[in-house]
Amino acid sequence: KDLVKYGEIVLEDTFRVIYSKTGTVRPSTSAFRSAKETYVFLFKKLLLITKKRDKDEAYQYKYHAEMKDMQLTEHLKISTCFQIRQISTKSTLTFQARSIELKK
């Protein structure tokens, strides 16, 4: 896909992500221990989640959602976490940033 149509990159960094198809997830510190690190690209119009492949340092597509279809929740019990709910599918992505500064 041509990513130019989604605007400039606002943020790119590594996050731990928990995906739920059923709705809100109540994250715990232990849940994130098993969560795999993903590389997130945030464009003006799109959130793109990838996995960095070890063998060739390339990115492998995992998930995407358009910004107009997302709802953000910041206030979770773990200070480095936030959730994004995809409105059309009612699925939830819970992110854990490496720091509070990165979360902002």
C-alpha positions in Angstrom: 0.0 0.0 0.0 1.1 3.5 -0.7 1.4 5.2 2.8 1.8 8.7 1.4 -2.0 9.2 1.3 -2.2 8.8 5.1 -0.1 11.9 5.7 3.1 12.5 7.5 4.4 10.3 10.3 3.6 11.8 13.7 5.3 9.1 15.8 7.2 5.9 15.4 8.4 3.7 18.3 8.2 0.4 20.0 5.2 -0.5 22.2 3.9 -3.7 23.9 0.4 -4.3 22.6 -2.5 -6.5 23.7 -5.3 -7.0 21.2 -8.9 -7.9 22.2 -11.7 -8.6 19.8 -14.4 -8.4 22.5 -13.9 -4.9 23.8 -12.2 -3.3 26.8 -9.2 -5.0 28.3 -8.3 -4.6 31.9 -4.5 -4.6 31.6 -2.3 -5.8 34.3 1.5 -5.6 34.6 1.7 -9.4 34.2 -0.3 -9.4 31.0 2.3 -7.2 29.4 5.1 -9.5 30.3 3.9 -11.9 27.7 2.9 -9.3 25.2 5.2 -9.0 22.2 6.9 -5.8 21.3 5.6 -4.2 18.1 6.7 -1.3 16.1 4.0 1.4 15.7 3.9 4.0 13.0 1.3 6.8 13.7 0.4 8.8 10.6 -2.0 11.7 10.5 -4.7 9.4 9.2 -3.6 5.9 10.1 -2.2 3.7 12.9 0.0 1.0 11.5 1.3 -1.8 13.7 4.2 -4.0 12.6 6.7 -6.5 13.8 10.4 -6.0 13.1 11.8 -9.2 11.6 15.1 -10.3 13.1 16.5 -11.9 10.0 16.5 -8.8 7.7 15.5 -5.8 9.9 12.4 -5.4 7.7 8.9 -4.6 9.1 6.1 -7.2 8.8 2.5 -5.9 8.8 0.3 -6.9 11.8 -2.7 -4.5 12.0 -3.9 -1.1 10.9 -6.8 1.3 11.7 -7.8 4.6 10.3 -7.7 7.5 12.7 -11.4 8.4 11.9 -12.4 5.0 13.2 -10.6 5.1 16.6 -11.4 6.2 20.1 -8.6 6.9 22.6 -8.7 6.2 26.3 -5.7 7.4 28.3 -6.7 7.0 32.0 -5.8 3.5 32.9 -4.4 2.1 36.2 -1.0 1.6 34.7 0.5 5.0 34.0 2.3 4.0 30.8 -0.8 2.4 29.2 -3.5 3.7 26.9 -6.2 2.0 24.8 -7.5 2.6 21.3 -10.9 1.2 20.4 -11.7 0.6 16.8 -15.3 1.8 16.5 -16.4 -0.2 13.5 -15.2 -3.6 14.9 -15.4 -2.9 18.6 -11.9 -4.3 19.0 -9.5 -2.8 21.5 -5.8 -2.4 21.4 -4.0 -1.7 24.7 -0.6 -0.2 24.4 2.2 0.0 27.0 4.8 2.6 26.3 8.3 2.4 27.6 7.9 5.6 29.5 5.2 8.1 30.5 6.9 10.7 28.2 6.5 8.4 25.2 2.8 7.9 26.1 2.2 11.6 25.9 
